[in-house]
Amino acid sequence: MVELEFSVLDIAPEAYAAAPQLTARLRIQEKSGTAVHAMALRCQVRILAQRRGYDADEEAGLLELFGTRGRWPTTLKPFIWMHSGVLVQGFADSVDIDLPLPCTFDFEVAAAKYLNSLRDGTVPLEFLFSGTVFTRGAAGFGVEQIPWDRETRYALPVAAWRSLMDAFFPNQGWIRLDRDVLAALARYKAVHGLISWEAAIEGLLAGAGDPVP
């Protein structure tokens, strides 16, 4: 029976991806001496939000997610960032592989909202592994499931995520609007002769007494 151990060596922005992506460099070790012919690896990545501190600026950005600081003992909990998977070629003893971590800058997604609120330090991540392992068996090959307790942790530098977003969306962000609201905003933009969506929103903020800094 295979005995697998996983560790994350590094996580870095993928420079040549078509969409924003971090790449986790994983090391998989097989401890029992069994040769692995192939592996269909699945991974759930969770953010352990309660395992780091937050300054006053970060607290303001986290208000919508976790409420006021007084509520954090009950609201600041781990949450899922993403699911990912990769096919692993055969190996003996150990192998290093790349696990893709596709990212989004959509502020309707809790993880993007959380990560954008952080200024520095690291993001405590937990990787939970599952999947299928193919080995040599009595009938030519054997099939085993990766135990559900295979996991590891990694502290992702906030700077790595920010550099990825800056590369794809320099000084930009994304919000989703209802079509009727978008149509109303378009009318406001046209009536006032504004040349950009930013100018339209800045005008509305100024009218509400909350101009953009």
N, C-alpha and C positions, 0 to 999 in steps of 0.2 A: 504493500500500500504506500502511495506517495506521501511524503511529508514535506510540505512546501512552506517556505518563509519568504515574506515580501518586505521590501524596503524601498523608500523613495530616495534616490541619490540627489536629484536636482529637479527644479521646475523652472523653465525659461520660456520667454515668448518665442513663438514660431515665426521666424522672419519672413518666410516665403509662402505662408498660407493665404488662401483666397479670402478667408474671413478670420476674425480675431480668434487666435488659438494659443493656449499655453501647451507645452509638451512636458510631461512628467517622465523623467528617466527612472525606470524601475529596475530593481535587481530581484530576480527570482532564484531562490536556492532550493535544491531538492536534497533533503537530509538523509533519506533512507538508502540511497544508492540506486534507485530505480531510474532507468532512462526514460525520459519523456519524449514521446514521438511528436506530439502536438498538443496545443492547449487553446481552448476558446475561453478567453478570460473576460470576465465582466467586473466592473468596479463602480461602486457608489461613493461619491466624494461628498463629505459633509463638512460644514463650517461649524467649528466649536466656538460659538460666539461668546460663551461665558468664560473662556480660558484666556482672555486678555483684558487689559484696562482700556479706558476711553477718556479722552480729555473733554473739556467743555464744548469745543467746536464739533468733535465727533458725536457727542451726546445730542446736539441739536439735529444732526443729520440722521440719527437713529430714532428720533421721536416717533415717526410714523410706524416703524417696525416694532419697537419694543415699549413704547410709551415713555413716561418720565422715569428718571433714575430710581425713584422710590418703588417702582413696579418691577424693576429688573430681576429681583430674586425669583419671581415667578414667570417672567416673560423672556428673559435672556437665556435661551436654550439652543442646543444644536439644531441645525436645519440642513436639508439636502441642497447642495449646490448643483450637482449634475450626476448623470450616469454616463459611463463610457465603456468601451470594450475594444479588444484587439485580439487578433489571432497570433499565437506564439508558435514559432517553429520548434522542431525537436531540439533537445539539449540534454546534457548530462551535467550533474553537479550544480551549475548555475548559468544564468544568462541575463544580460542587460537588454531591456527593450524600451521603446518609446510608447507612452500612452497618451493619445490626444485628449486635450481638455478644451473643447470649444467654448468660447465665452460670448456674452452678449452685453451690450451697453443700454439695453432697453430698461428704463427705470420702472416699468410695470413688473419686472422680475425682482423678487426680493433680494437675491444674491447680488445683483448689479447695484441695487440701491444701497445695500450694506457695504459693499466694497468701495463704492464711490464716497461713502461717508468717512472712510479711514484716511488719515493723513500720513502716518508713517508706522514703523514697527512691522509686525508680521501678522499673518492670518493663520490661526491654528486650524489645520485640516486633518480630517480622518478619512482614510481610504479603507473601504470594506470590500473584500474580494469574494467572488464566487465564480462558477463556471465549470467547464468539463475538461478533464485531462485524459489523453489517449496514451496508453502504454502498451508494452508487449504482454500478451496474455496467452493462455493455453490454446485458444482458438485463433491465434494470430495477432490479436490485439485485445487490450482491455480498456474499459471505460470507467473512470472514477469521477466523482464530484468533488470540487474544491470545498473543504469544510467552511461553514458559515462563520467560523471564528477567526478566519485569516484576515488580519487587519494591520495597519501601520499608521503612523502620524507624521506630519511634516509641517514646518512653519514656513509658509509662503511669504516672502517679503512683499509688503504692499507696493513697493517701488516696481516690482516685476509686473504686477497687474496694471499699474498706472502707465508704465512705459508701453505696454501692449495697446492700451486704449488710446494713448497719445499718438501712436504710430498709425492707427486706423481712423481715429476721429480726433484730430488735433483741435483742442479748444472747443469741442462740440459734445453734445449729448442728444438723447432721443427720448421723446415722450409720445404717447399714443392718445389721440383725441377722437371723440365721437364725431361722426360725419357732420351732424348739424352744427356742432361747436366749430369744427374746422371751416364750414361754409360761412358761419357768422364772422369768424376771424378773417377770412378772405375778403368779406364785404368791408369790414373795418379797415383793412389794409388798403383796399382800392379807393374807398371814399376819402381817406386821409392822404392819398398819394404816397404811401410808404413803399420803399423799394425792396424790403426784406421782411421775412417773418419775425426776425429778431426785433426790428424796429416797431412792428405792430405790437408785440408783447411788451416791449419797453414802454410804449405809449400807454398801454392799459395799466401797467404797473405804476407809472408816474401819476396817472389819473386817480389811482387808488391810494396815492400817498406813499408808495413803496418803490421808489425808483431803483433801477439796477445800479449797484456800486460802480 
